[in-house]
Amino acid sequence: MRHFLIPLLTCLALGSAHAEERFPSGPVKLLVATAPGAGMDATARLVADKLAAMWGQPVVVENKPGGGG
């Protein structure tokens, strides 16, 4: 049990130092699998505006249609 507990506590202690970094720390890219102007694109842009206001970081909507979409 001791061999399991020591590494676990070490990981938790080291992980807390990284937890102080604020997410997101830079611009966020939101990928949409439809063409620009489609219904999903409009919805994604509304969500991106809300996320940008909430996070305080720019959220960019990028359309990548293709494949099965």
Secondary structure, 3 states (H helix, E strand, C coil): CHHHHHHHHHHHHHHHHHCCCCCCCCCEEEEECCCCCCHHHHHHHHHHHHHHHHHCCCEEEEECCCCCC
